[in-house]
Structure formats: C-alpha cells, structure tokens
Amino acid sequence: MADQHYQADVVYDGADGLDYALTGQYDAIVLDVMLPKLDGFEVAKQLRAAHISTPILMLTARDEVTDKITGLDCGADDYMTKPFDSGELLARVRALTRRQGEVVGNTITVGDLTLQMDVRCLTCGDNSVRLGFKEFEMMRLLMSGCHAVIPKDDIISKVWGLDSNAEDNNVEVYISFLRKKLAFLHSSVVIRTVRKVGYFLEVPKT
C-alpha cells in the first residue's frame, strides 16, 4: 500500500492484531475474519469493548448475510467479501479514514492549504512547495485531523514507525520545518502546540 501513500503494519493472527490495534495508533484496521488464535469477530468485539474507535473494515470469504450482521454487530464499520478488487478496497479505506479535512481524490484541503498527496506538494493560492517524506506524512496527519490535537506519540508511531527510536525533539524539528514552509506559502493556517500533548491546525474562520 506504500504506492498509495499508506504506511501499514501486517500481522498474521488475531492475538497479535489485537495487541497492535489496542495501541490506538492507526487510522484504519483491515481485519480478516478467518484468523488463527482469535478470529476477526472476537478481535473487533474486544477492540470496541476497550473503547478503541478506529474504523474497521472486515474481510471474509463467507458471503452469508448472518456473517455480515455478526461482523457489524461486533463493531466493524464496513464489510467486504473475498475475492474483491484492490481498487474498491482502497476506496473503502479512504472513506473510512476521512476526517474533518476535505479529501477529494489525491488531495486534502484545509483552509487555504491543499496537500497534493501524489506529488507531496503543499499549495496555497499561487504558491507551492514540495515536502520531504516525513514532512509530508506529518502534514497529512495534521490536515486529516484538522482541528483535532495529534499527540506526539501518534506522530512518532505513524511517521517513524512503532519500533523507532525517534523522540519528541525529532517531532519538534519537523514541526519547525513545516511552520517555515507555511510562512513561505503565506498561509493563514497555523500549527499550534498543546504543551506536553501534541499539535493541531488552527484555521481562521471565514
């Protein structure tokens, strides 16, 4: 999924999947029903019981209506039957991961900013600037969450990876880079800091 600008972690049984998902670090979960140790129904049920609200797309080889009902009742947000087209899978993931930023095709628009995801380009009016990979991933998180505060731990896990040794100061350096680029673009959108928590985008009211 890297060519679609998604960073994905893959696990092969329900117990590991549950452990990963319980971190709450993911934008979406693609969950197969037929998993060893814990099946997808049980994983979804335990996640919802733990108040993990991450959107879940459930996959199954079974087409019975009762199975779909069971999956949805366990907490899944959407359901696909195998075999399926990869394009449809990606479209459903995009639908599940939409937040307050307006997502249209390969762009996210917040205030006067537009992030072109296919070329990692940030634009404001007639001005544009190309973002490095980590700058792009951080800006995508901030714009997808829009007014929501994105915790530093979430940024580290999603930009550097769960097993990374990156620390808060790494995040602060890249936030500084992004603020300079917003100033260069003359954008009215501002990256605000919530001390000891994280960051959010402040968009002036029109």
Rosetta constraint file for C-alpha pairs under 8 A:
AtomPair CA 1 CA 5 HARMONIC 6.79 0.50
AtomPair CA 1 CA 6 HARMONIC 5.48 0.50
AtomPair CA 1 CA 7 HARMONIC 6.94 0.50
AtomPair CA 1 CA 8 HARMONIC 7.06 0.50
AtomPair CA 2 CA 6 HARMONIC 5.13 0.50
AtomPair CA 2 CA 7 HARMONIC 6.00 0.50
AtomPair CA 2 CA 8 HARMONIC 7.78 0.50
AtomPair CA 4 CA 118 HARMONIC 7.96 0.50
AtomPair CA 5 CA 117 HARMONIC 7.40 0.50
AtomPair CA 5 CA 118 HARMONIC 7.82 0.50
AtomPair CA 7 CA 158 HARMONIC 7.42 0.50
AtomPair CA 11 CA 16 HARMONIC 6.30 0.50
AtomPair CA 11 CA 17 HARMONIC 5.82 0.50
AtomPair CA 12 CA 16 HARMONIC 7.29 0.50
AtomPair CA 12 CA 17 HARMONIC 7.38 0.50
AtomPair CA 12 CA 35 HARMONIC 7.23 0.50
AtomPair CA 12 CA 36 HARMONIC 7.82 0.50
AtomPair CA 13 CA 17 HARMONIC 6.20 0.50
AtomPair CA 13 CA 35 HARMONIC 5.25 0.50
AtomPair CA 13 CA 36 HARMONIC 5.04 0.50
AtomPair CA 13 CA 37 HARMONIC 6.16 0.50
AtomPair CA 13 CA 38 HARMONIC 6.90 0.50
AtomPair CA 14 CA 18 HARMONIC 5.96 0.50
AtomPair CA 14 CA 35 HARMONIC 5.52 0.50
AtomPair CA 14 CA 36 HARMONIC 6.07 0.50
AtomPair CA 14 CA 37 HARMONIC 5.73 0.50
AtomPair CA 14 CA 38 HARMONIC 4.36 0.50
AtomPair CA 14 CA 39 HARMONIC 5.77 0.50
AtomPair CA 14 CA 40 HARMONIC 6.59 0.50
AtomPair CA 14 CA 43 HARMONIC 6.34 0.50
AtomPair CA 15 CA 19 HARMONIC 6.38 0.50
AtomPair CA 15 CA 37 HARMONIC 6.00 0.50
AtomPair CA 15 CA 38 HARMONIC 5.69 0.50
AtomPair CA 15 CA 43 HARMONIC 7.73 0.50
AtomPair CA 16 CA 20 HARMONIC 6.25 0.50
AtomPair CA 17 CA 21 HARMONIC 6.05 0.50
AtomPair CA 17 CA 43 HARMONIC 7.62 0.50
AtomPair CA 18 CA 22 HARMONIC 5.96 0.50
AtomPair CA 18 CA 43 HARMONIC 5.79 0.50
AtomPair CA 18 CA 46 HARMONIC 7.89 0.50
AtomPair CA 18 CA 47 HARMONIC 7.20 0.50
AtomPair CA 19 CA 23 HARMONIC 7.10 0.50
AtomPair CA 21 CA 25 HARMONIC 7.21 0.50
AtomPair CA 21 CA 26 HARMONIC 7.05 0.50
AtomPair CA 21 CA 29 HARMONIC 7.54 0.50
AtomPair CA 21 CA 47 HARMONIC 7.47 0.50
AtomPair CA 22 CA 47 HARMONIC 6.60 0.50
AtomPair CA 22 CA 50 HARMONIC 7.70 0.50
AtomPair CA 22 CA 52 HARMONIC 6.75 0.50
AtomPair CA 24 CA 52 HARMONIC 6.31 0.50
AtomPair CA 24 CA 54 HARMONIC 7.00 0.50
AtomPair CA 25 CA 154 HARMONIC 5.76 0.50
AtomPair CA 25 CA 157 HARMONIC 6.94 0.50
AtomPair CA 25 CA 158 HARMONIC 7.25 0.50
AtomPair CA 26 CA 54 HARMONIC 6.78 0.50
AtomPair CA 26 CA 158 HARMONIC 7.70 0.50
AtomPair CA 27 CA 54 HARMONIC 6.20 0.50
AtomPair CA 27 CA 55 HARMONIC 7.12 0.50
AtomPair CA 27 CA 97 HARMONIC 5.95 0.50
AtomPair CA 28 CA 54 HARMONIC 5.65 0.50
AtomPair CA 28 CA 55 HARMONIC 4.98 0.50
AtomPair CA 28 CA 56 HARMONIC 5.98 0.50
AtomPair CA 28 CA 57 HARMONIC 7.59 0.50
AtomPair CA 28 CA 93 HARMONIC 7.07 0.50
AtomPair CA 28 CA 96 HARMONIC 6.94 0.50
AtomPair CA 28 CA 97 HARMONIC 6.27 0.50
AtomPair CA 29 CA 54 HARMONIC 6.91 0.50
AtomPair CA 29 CA 55 HARMONIC 6.22 0.50
AtomPair CA 29 CA 56 HARMONIC 4.75 0.50
AtomPair CA 29 CA 57 HARMONIC 6.12 0.50
AtomPair CA 30 CA 56 HARMONIC 5.96 0.50
AtomPair CA 30 CA 57 HARMONIC 4.79 0.50
AtomPair CA 30 CA 58 HARMONIC 5.93 0.50
AtomPair CA 30 CA 59 HARMONIC 7.18 0.50
AtomPair CA 31 CA 40 HARMONIC 6.00 0.50
AtomPair CA 31 CA 56 HARMONIC 6.78 0.50
AtomPair CA 31 CA 57 HARMONIC 6.03 0.50
AtomPair CA 31 CA 58 HARMONIC 4.74 0.50
AtomPair CA 31 CA 59 HARMONIC 5.90 0.50
AtomPair CA 32 CA 39 HARMONIC 7.73 0.50
AtomPair CA 32 CA 40 HARMONIC 5.56 0.50
AtomPair CA 32 CA 58 HARMONIC 5.74 0.50
AtomPair CA 32 CA 59 HARMONIC 4.55 0.50
AtomPair CA 32 CA 60 HARMONIC 5.93 0.50
AtomPair CA 33 CA 39 HARMONIC 5.43 0.50
AtomPair CA 33 CA 40 HARMONIC 3.91 0.50
AtomPair CA 33 CA 41 HARMONIC 6.17 0.50
AtomPair CA 33 CA 58 HARMONIC 6.72 0.50
AtomPair CA 33 CA 59 HARMONIC 6.00 0.50
AtomPair CA 33 CA 60 HARMONIC 5.39 0.50
AtomPair CA 34 CA 39 HARMONIC 5.57 0.50
AtomPair CA 34 CA 40 HARMONIC 6.42 0.50
AtomPair CA 34 CA 60 HARMONIC 6.90 0.50
AtomPair CA 35 CA 39 HARMONIC 4.75 0.50
AtomPair CA 35 CA 40 HARMONIC 6.36 0.50
AtomPair CA 38 CA 42 HARMONIC 6.18 0.50
AtomPair CA 38 CA 43 HARMONIC 6.44 0.50
AtomPair CA 39 CA 43 HARMONIC 6.37 0.50
AtomPair CA 40 CA 44 HARMONIC 6.10 0.50
AtomPair CA 40 CA 58 HARMONIC 7.46 0.50
AtomPair CA 41 CA 45 HARMONIC 6.17 0.50
AtomPair CA 41 CA 70 HARMONIC 7.39 0.50
AtomPair CA 41 CA 71 HARMONIC 5.79 0.50
AtomPair CA 41 CA 74 HARMONIC 6.03 0.50
AtomPair CA 42 CA 46 HARMONIC 6.12 0.50
AtomPair CA 42 CA 74 HARMONIC 7.50 0.50
AtomPair CA 43 CA 47 HARMONIC 6.16 0.50
AtomPair CA 44 CA 48 HARMONIC 6.27 0.50
AtomPair CA 44 CA 56 HARMONIC 7.64 0.50
AtomPair CA 44 CA 71 HARMONIC 7.90 0.50
AtomPair CA 44 CA 74 HARMONIC 5.75 0.50
AtomPair CA 44 CA 75 HARMONIC 5.67 0.50
AtomPair CA 44 CA 76 HARMONIC 6.53 0.50
AtomPair CA 45 CA 49 HARMONIC 6.17 0.50
AtomPair CA 45 CA 74 HARMONIC 4.76 0.50
AtomPair CA 45 CA 75 HARMONIC 6.09 0.50
AtomPair CA 46 CA 50 HARMONIC 6.16 0.50
AtomPair CA 47 CA 51 HARMONIC 6.42 0.50
AtomPair CA 47 CA 52 HARMONIC 5.29 0.50
AtomPair CA 47 CA 53 HARMONIC 7.76 0.50
AtomPair CA 48 CA 52 HARMONIC 5.40 0.50
AtomPair CA 48 CA 53 HARMONIC 6.62 0.50
AtomPair CA 48 CA 74 HARMONIC 7.75 0.50
AtomPair CA 48 CA 75 HARMONIC 6.21 0.50
AtomPair CA 55 CA 76 HARMONIC 7.20 0.50
AtomPair CA 55 CA 77 HARMONIC 5.97 0.50
AtomPair CA 55 CA 96 HARMONIC 6.07 0.50
AtomPair CA 55 CA 97 HARMONIC 7.29 0.50
AtomPair CA 56 CA 75 HARMONIC 7.51 0.50
AtomPair CA 56 CA 76 HARMONIC 4.91 0.50
AtomPair CA 56 CA 77 HARMONIC 5.29 0.50
AtomPair CA 56 CA 78 HARMONIC 6.62 0.50
AtomPair CA 56 CA 96 HARMONIC 7.97 0.50
AtomPair CA 57 CA 76 HARMONIC 6.11 0.50
AtomPair CA 57 CA 77 HARMONIC 5.99 0.50
AtomPair CA 57 CA 78 HARMONIC 4.81 0.50
AtomPair CA 57 CA 79 HARMONIC 5.66 0.50
AtomPair CA 57 CA 80 HARMONIC 7.39 0.50
AtomPair CA 57 CA 92 HARMONIC 7.95 0.50
AtomPair CA 57 CA 93 HARMONIC 7.47 0.50
AtomPair CA 58 CA 71 HARMONIC 7.12 0.50
AtomPair CA 58 CA 76 HARMONIC 6.24 0.50
AtomPair CA 58 CA 77 HARMONIC 7.82 0.50
AtomPair CA 58 CA 78 HARMONIC 6.21 0.50
AtomPair CA 58 CA 79 HARMONIC 4.75 0.50
AtomPair CA 58 CA 80 HARMONIC 6.22 0.50
AtomPair CA 59 CA 79 HARMONIC 6.06 0.50
AtomPair CA 59 CA 80 HARMONIC 5.02 0.50
AtomPair CA 59 CA 81 HARMONIC 5.85 0.50
AtomPair CA 59 CA 82 HARMONIC 6.89 0.50
AtomPair CA 60 CA 79 HARMONIC 7.93 0.50
AtomPair CA 60 CA 80 HARMONIC 6.58 0.50
AtomPair CA 60 CA 81 HARMONIC 5.08 0.50
AtomPair CA 60 CA 82 HARMONIC 5.87 0.50
AtomPair CA 61 CA 81 HARMONIC 5.53 0.50
AtomPair CA 61 CA 82 HARMONIC 4.76 0.50
AtomPair CA 61 CA 83 HARMONIC 7.24 0.50
AtomPair CA 62 CA 67 HARMONIC 7.13 0.50
AtomPair CA 62 CA 81 HARMONIC 6.56 0.50
AtomPair CA 62 CA 82 HARMONIC 7.61 0.50
AtomPair CA 63 CA 67 HARMONIC 7.21 0.50
AtomPair CA 63 CA 68 HARMONIC 7.54 0.50
AtomPair CA 63 CA 81 HARMONIC 6.11 0.50
AtomPair CA 64 CA 68 HARMONIC 6.74 0.50
AtomPair CA 65 CA 69 HARMONIC 6.20 0.50
AtomPair CA 66 CA 70 HARMONIC 6.09 0.50
AtomPair CA 67 CA 71 HARMONIC 6.16 0.50
AtomPair CA 68 CA 72 HARMONIC 6.21 0.50
AtomPair CA 68 CA 79 HARMONIC 6.71 0.50
AtomPair CA 69 CA 73 HARMONIC 5.96 0.50
AtomPair CA 70 CA 74 HARMONIC 6.10 0.50
AtomPair CA 71 CA 75 HARMONIC 6.64 0.50
AtomPair CA 71 CA 76 HARMONIC 5.66 0.50
AtomPair CA 71 CA 79 HARMONIC 7.53 0.50
AtomPair CA 72 CA 76 HARMONIC 4.62 0.50
AtomPair CA 72 CA 77 HARMONIC 6.40 0.50
AtomPair CA 72 CA 78 HARMONIC 7.20 0.50
AtomPair CA 72 CA 79 HARMONIC 7.67 0.50
AtomPair CA 77 CA 96 HARMONIC 7.91 0.50
AtomPair CA 80 CA 84 HARMONIC 7.28 0.50
AtomPair CA 84 CA 88 HARMONIC 7.31 0.50
AtomPair CA 84 CA 89 HARMONIC 7.33 0.50
AtomPair CA 85 CA 89 HARMONIC 6.49 0.50
AtomPair CA 86 CA 90 HARMONIC 6.26 0.50
AtomPair CA 87 CA 91 HARMONIC 6.18 0.50
AtomPair CA 88 CA 92 HARMONIC 6.17 0.50
AtomPair CA 89 CA 93 HARMONIC 6.26 0.50
AtomPair CA 90 CA 94 HARMONIC 6.14 0.50
AtomPair CA 91 CA 95 HARMONIC 6.26 0.50
AtomPair CA 92 CA 96 HARMONIC 6.19 0.50
AtomPair CA 93 CA 97 HARMONIC 6.13 0.50
AtomPair CA 94 CA 98 HARMONIC 6.21 0.50
AtomPair CA 98 CA 102 HARMONIC 7.75 0.50
AtomPair CA 98 CA 103 HARMONIC 6.74 0.50
AtomPair CA 98 CA 144 HARMONIC 6.94 0.50
AtomPair CA 99 CA 144 HARMONIC 5.45 0.50
AtomPair CA 99 CA 145 HARMONIC 5.76 0.50
AtomPair CA 99 CA 146 HARMONIC 7.47 0.50
AtomPair CA 100 CA 144 HARMONIC 6.34 0.50
AtomPair CA 100 CA 145 HARMONIC 6.01 0.50
AtomPair CA 100 CA 146 HARMONIC 5.55 0.50
AtomPair CA 100 CA 147 HARMONIC 7.57 0.50
AtomPair CA 101 CA 108 HARMONIC 6.20 0.50
AtomPair CA 101 CA 109 HARMONIC 6.00 0.50
AtomPair CA 101 CA 110 HARMONIC 5.51 0.50
AtomPair CA 101 CA 143 HARMONIC 5.70 0.50
AtomPair CA 101 CA 144 HARMONIC 4.96 0.50
AtomPair CA 101 CA 145 HARMONIC 6.56 0.50
AtomPair CA 101 CA 146 HARMONIC 5.45 0.50
AtomPair CA 102 CA 108 HARMONIC 5.52 0.50
AtomPair CA 102 CA 109 HARMONIC 5.24 0.50
AtomPair CA 102 CA 110 HARMONIC 6.67 0.50
AtomPair CA 102 CA 144 HARMONIC 7.92 0.50
AtomPair CA 103 CA 107 HARMONIC 5.85 0.50
AtomPair CA 103 CA 108 HARMONIC 4.55 0.50
AtomPair CA 103 CA 109 HARMONIC 6.61 0.50
AtomPair CA 104 CA 108 HARMONIC 6.40 0.50
AtomPair CA 106 CA 116 HARMONIC 6.04 0.50
AtomPair CA 106 CA 117 HARMONIC 5.32 0.50
AtomPair CA 106 CA 118 HARMONIC 6.14 0.50
AtomPair CA 107 CA 114 HARMONIC 6.50 0.50
AtomPair CA 107 CA 115 HARMONIC 5.35 0.50
AtomPair CA 107 CA 116 HARMONIC 4.60 0.50
AtomPair CA 107 CA 117 HARMONIC 5.65 0.50
AtomPair CA 108 CA 114 HARMONIC 5.62 0.50
AtomPair CA 108 CA 115 HARMONIC 5.17 0.50
AtomPair CA 108 CA 116 HARMONIC 6.90 0.50
AtomPair CA 108 CA 117 HARMONIC 7.71 0.50
AtomPair CA 108 CA 140 HARMONIC 7.83 0.50
AtomPair CA 108 CA 143 HARMONIC 6.95 0.50
AtomPair CA 108 CA 144 HARMONIC 7.25 0.50
AtomPair CA 109 CA 113 HARMONIC 5.67 0.50
AtomPair CA 109 CA 114 HARMONIC 4.35 0.50
AtomPair CA 109 CA 115 HARMONIC 6.40 0.50
AtomPair CA 109 CA 143 HARMONIC 7.46 0.50
AtomPair CA 110 CA 114 HARMONIC 6.50 0.50
AtomPair CA 110 CA 143 HARMONIC 6.31 0.50
AtomPair CA 110 CA 146 HARMONIC 7.02 0.50
AtomPair CA 110 CA 203 HARMONIC 7.54 0.50
AtomPair CA 111 CA 188 HARMONIC 7.69 0.50
AtomPair CA 111 CA 189 HARMONIC 6.55 0.50
AtomPair CA 111 CA 203 HARMONIC 5.84 0.50
AtomPair CA 111 CA 204 HARMONIC 7.51 0.50
AtomPair CA 112 CA 124 HARMONIC 5.69 0.50
AtomPair CA 112 CA 125 HARMONIC 7.15 0.50
AtomPair CA 112 CA 187 HARMONIC 6.49 0.50
AtomPair CA 112 CA 188 HARMONIC 6.92 0.50
AtomPair CA 112 CA 189 HARMONIC 7.10 0.50
AtomPair CA 113 CA 122 HARMONIC 6.91 0.50
AtomPair CA 113 CA 123 HARMONIC 5.75 0.50
AtomPair CA 113 CA 124 HARMONIC 4.96 0.50
AtomPair CA 113 CA 125 HARMONIC 7.91 0.50
AtomPair CA 113 CA 187 HARMONIC 6.95 0.50
AtomPair CA 113 CA 189 HARMONIC 7.38 0.50
AtomPair CA 114 CA 122 HARMONIC 5.79 0.50
AtomPair CA 114 CA 123 HARMONIC 5.26 0.50
AtomPair CA 114 CA 124 HARMONIC 6.56 0.50
AtomPair CA 115 CA 120 HARMONIC 6.95 0.50
AtomPair CA 115 CA 121 HARMONIC 5.86 0.50
AtomPair CA 115 CA 122 HARMONIC 4.59 0.50
AtomPair CA 115 CA 123 HARMONIC 6.48 0.50
AtomPair CA 115 CA 140 HARMONIC 7.46 0.50
AtomPair CA 116 CA 120 HARMONIC 5.60 0.50
AtomPair CA 116 CA 121 HARMONIC 5.10 0.50
AtomPair CA 116 CA 122 HARMONIC 6.27 0.50
AtomPair CA 116 CA 123 HARMONIC 7.87 0.50
AtomPair CA 117 CA 121 HARMONIC 6.87 0.50
AtomPair CA 119 CA 130 HARMONIC 7.76 0.50
AtomPair CA 120 CA 130 HARMONIC 5.95 0.50
AtomPair CA 120 CA 131 HARMONIC 5.57 0.50
AtomPair CA 120 CA 132 HARMONIC 7.49 0.50
AtomPair CA 120 CA 133 HARMONIC 7.66 0.50
AtomPair CA 120 CA 136 HARMONIC 6.02 0.50
AtomPair CA 121 CA 128 HARMONIC 6.72 0.50
AtomPair CA 121 CA 129 HARMONIC 5.69 0.50
AtomPair CA 121 CA 130 HARMONIC 4.41 0.50
AtomPair CA 121 CA 131 HARMONIC 5.88 0.50
AtomPair CA 122 CA 128 HARMONIC 5.56 0.50
AtomPair CA 122 CA 129 HARMONIC 5.40 0.50
AtomPair CA 122 CA 130 HARMONIC 6.28 0.50
AtomPair CA 122 CA 131 HARMONIC 7.02 0.50
AtomPair CA 123 CA 127 HARMONIC 5.65 0.50
AtomPair CA 123 CA 128 HARMONIC 4.10 0.50
AtomPair CA 123 CA 129 HARMONIC 6.45 0.50
AtomPair CA 123 CA 185 HARMONIC 7.22 0.50
AtomPair CA 124 CA 128 HARMONIC 6.24 0.50
AtomPair CA 124 CA 185 HARMONIC 5.93 0.50
AtomPair CA 124 CA 186 HARMONIC 7.39 0.50
AtomPair CA 124 CA 187 HARMONIC 6.18 0.50
AtomPair CA 127 CA 185 HARMONIC 5.64 0.50
AtomPair CA 128 CA 185 HARMONIC 6.61 0.50
AtomPair CA 129 CA 181 HARMONIC 7.32 0.50
AtomPair CA 129 CA 185 HARMONIC 7.62 0.50
AtomPair CA 131 CA 135 HARMONIC 5.64 0.50
AtomPair CA 131 CA 136 HARMONIC 5.38 0.50
AtomPair CA 132 CA 136 HARMONIC 5.93 0.50
AtomPair CA 133 CA 137 HARMONIC 6.26 0.50
AtomPair CA 134 CA 138 HARMONIC 6.12 0.50
AtomPair CA 134 CA 159 HARMONIC 6.22 0.50
AtomPair CA 134 CA 160 HARMONIC 7.93 0.50
AtomPair CA 134 CA 174 HARMONIC 7.66 0.50
AtomPair CA 135 CA 139 HARMONIC 6.09 0.50
AtomPair CA 135 CA 174 HARMONIC 6.34 0.50
AtomPair CA 135 CA 175 HARMONIC 7.99 0.50
AtomPair CA 135 CA 177 HARMONIC 7.63 0.50
AtomPair CA 135 CA 178 HARMONIC 6.69 0.50
AtomPair CA 136 CA 140 HARMONIC 5.99 0.50
AtomPair CA 137 CA 141 HARMONIC 6.29 0.50
AtomPair CA 137 CA 158 HARMONIC 7.97 0.50
AtomPair CA 137 CA 159 HARMONIC 6.02 0.50
AtomPair CA 138 CA 142 HARMONIC 6.30 0.50
AtomPair CA 138 CA 155 HARMONIC 6.75 0.50
AtomPair CA 138 CA 159 HARMONIC 6.71 0.50
AtomPair CA 139 CA 143 HARMONIC 5.97 0.50
AtomPair CA 139 CA 178 HARMONIC 7.68 0.50
AtomPair CA 140 CA 144 HARMONIC 5.84 0.50
AtomPair CA 141 CA 145 HARMONIC 6.11 0.50
AtomPair CA 141 CA 150 HARMONIC 7.58 0.50
AtomPair CA 141 CA 155 HARMONIC 7.66 0.50
AtomPair CA 142 CA 146 HARMONIC 5.77 0.50
AtomPair CA 142 CA 148 HARMONIC 7.99 0.50
AtomPair CA 142 CA 150 HARMONIC 6.82 0.50
AtomPair CA 142 CA 199 HARMONIC 7.72 0.50
AtomPair CA 142 CA 200 HARMONIC 6.19 0.50
AtomPair CA 142 CA 201 HARMONIC 6.39 0.50
AtomPair CA 143 CA 201 HARMONIC 7.15 0.50
AtomPair CA 145 CA 149 HARMONIC 7.50 0.50
AtomPair CA 145 CA 150 HARMONIC 7.29 0.50
AtomPair CA 145 CA 200 HARMONIC 7.83 0.50
AtomPair CA 146 CA 200 HARMONIC 6.84 0.50
AtomPair CA 146 CA 201 HARMONIC 5.75 0.50
AtomPair CA 146 CA 202 HARMONIC 7.93 0.50
AtomPair CA 147 CA 200 HARMONIC 5.75 0.50
AtomPair CA 147 CA 201 HARMONIC 5.50 0.50
AtomPair CA 147 CA 202 HARMONIC 6.42 0.50
AtomPair CA 147 CA 203 HARMONIC 7.79 0.50
AtomPair CA 148 CA 200 HARMONIC 5.84 0.50
AtomPair CA 148 CA 201 HARMONIC 7.66 0.50
AtomPair CA 149 CA 194 HARMONIC 7.61 0.50
AtomPair CA 149 CA 197 HARMONIC 7.95 0.50
AtomPair CA 149 CA 198 HARMONIC 6.11 0.50
AtomPair CA 149 CA 199 HARMONIC 5.28 0.50
AtomPair CA 149 CA 200 HARMONIC 4.63 0.50
AtomPair CA 150 CA 154 HARMONIC 6.65 0.50
AtomPair CA 150 CA 155 HARMONIC 7.01 0.50
AtomPair CA 150 CA 197 HARMONIC 7.95 0.50
AtomPair CA 150 CA 198 HARMONIC 5.39 0.50
AtomPair CA 150 CA 199 HARMONIC 5.34 0.50
AtomPair CA 150 CA 200 HARMONIC 6.11 0.50
AtomPair CA 151 CA 155 HARMONIC 6.52 0.50
AtomPair CA 151 CA 197 HARMONIC 5.39 0.50
AtomPair CA 151 CA 198 HARMONIC 4.12 0.50
AtomPair CA 151 CA 199 HARMONIC 6.60 0.50
AtomPair CA 152 CA 156 HARMONIC 6.21 0.50
AtomPair CA 152 CA 168 HARMONIC 6.64 0.50
AtomPair CA 152 CA 171 HARMONIC 7.06 0.50
AtomPair CA 152 CA 197 HARMONIC 6.41 0.50
AtomPair CA 152 CA 198 HARMONIC 4.84 0.50
AtomPair CA 152 CA 199 HARMONIC 7.46 0.50
AtomPair CA 153 CA 157 HARMONIC 6.18 0.50
AtomPair CA 154 CA 158 HARMONIC 6.02 0.50
AtomPair CA 155 CA 159 HARMONIC 5.72 0.50
AtomPair CA 155 CA 160 HARMONIC 7.74 0.50
AtomPair CA 155 CA 171 HARMONIC 7.39 0.50
AtomPair CA 156 CA 160 HARMONIC 5.25 0.50
AtomPair CA 156 CA 161 HARMONIC 6.53 0.50
AtomPair CA 156 CA 162 HARMONIC 7.52 0.50
AtomPair CA 156 CA 164 HARMONIC 7.73 0.50
AtomPair CA 156 CA 166 HARMONIC 6.57 0.50
AtomPair CA 156 CA 167 HARMONIC 7.31 0.50
AtomPair CA 156 CA 168 HARMONIC 7.91 0.50
AtomPair CA 156 CA 171 HARMONIC 7.07 0.50
AtomPair CA 157 CA 161 HARMONIC 4.39 0.50
AtomPair CA 157 CA 162 HARMONIC 4.55 0.50
AtomPair CA 157 CA 163 HARMONIC 7.75 0.50
AtomPair CA 157 CA 164 HARMONIC 7.40 0.50
AtomPair CA 158 CA 162 HARMONIC 7.27 0.50
AtomPair CA 160 CA 164 HARMONIC 5.79 0.50
AtomPair CA 160 CA 166 HARMONIC 6.80 0.50
AtomPair CA 166 CA 170 HARMONIC 6.14 0.50
AtomPair CA 167 CA 171 HARMONIC 6.99 0.50
AtomPair CA 168 CA 172 HARMONIC 6.31 0.50
AtomPair CA 169 CA 173 HARMONIC 6.19 0.50
AtomPair CA 170 CA 174 HARMONIC 6.63 0.50
AtomPair CA 171 CA 175 HARMONIC 6.15 0.50
AtomPair CA 172 CA 176 HARMONIC 6.18 0.50
AtomPair CA 173 CA 177 HARMONIC 6.47 0.50
AtomPair CA 174 CA 178 HARMONIC 6.24 0.50
AtomPair CA 175 CA 179 HARMONIC 6.16 0.50
AtomPair CA 175 CA 191 HARMONIC 7.93 0.50
AtomPair CA 176 CA 180 HARMONIC 6.33 0.50
AtomPair CA 177 CA 181 HARMONIC 6.44 0.50
AtomPair CA 178 CA 182 HARMONIC 6.22 0.50
AtomPair CA 179 CA 183 HARMONIC 6.24 0.50
AtomPair CA 179 CA 190 HARMONIC 7.52 0.50
AtomPair CA 179 CA 191 HARMONIC 6.75 0.50
AtomPair CA 180 CA 184 HARMONIC 6.18 0.50
AtomPair CA 181 CA 185 HARMONIC 6.18 0.50
AtomPair CA 182 CA 186 HARMONIC 6.18 0.50
AtomPair CA 182 CA 187 HARMONIC 5.52 0.50
AtomPair CA 182 CA 189 HARMONIC 7.48 0.50
AtomPair CA 182 CA 190 HARMONIC 7.59 0.50
AtomPair CA 183 CA 187 HARMONIC 6.37 0.50
AtomPair CA 188 CA 203 HARMONIC 7.00 0.50
AtomPair CA 188 CA 204 HARMONIC 6.78 0.50
AtomPair CA 189 CA 201 HARMONIC 6.63 0.50
AtomPair CA 189 CA 202 HARMONIC 5.78 0.50
AtomPair CA 189 CA 203 HARMONIC 4.95 0.50
AtomPair CA 189 CA 204 HARMONIC 6.84 0.50
AtomPair CA 190 CA 201 HARMONIC 5.68 0.50
AtomPair CA 190 CA 202 HARMONIC 5.13 0.50
AtomPair CA 190 CA 203 HARMONIC 6.74 0.50
AtomPair CA 191 CA 199 HARMONIC 6.64 0.50
AtomPair CA 191 CA 200 HARMONIC 5.78 0.50
AtomPair CA 191 CA 201 HARMONIC 4.74 0.50
AtomPair CA 191 CA 202 HARMONIC 6.24 0.50
AtomPair CA 192 CA 199 HARMONIC 5.57 0.50
AtomPair CA 192 CA 200 HARMONIC 5.41 0.50
AtomPair CA 192 CA 201 HARMONIC 6.07 0.50
AtomPair CA 192 CA 202 HARMONIC 6.52 0.50
AtomPair CA 193 CA 197 HARMONIC 7.94 0.50
AtomPair CA 193 CA 198 HARMONIC 6.04 0.50
AtomPair CA 193 CA 199 HARMONIC 4.65 0.50
AtomPair CA 193 CA 200 HARMONIC 6.75 0.50
AtomPair CA 194 CA 198 HARMONIC 5.28 0.50
AtomPair CA 194 CA 199 HARMONIC 5.75 0.50
AtomPair CA 194 CA 200 HARMONIC 7.79 0.50
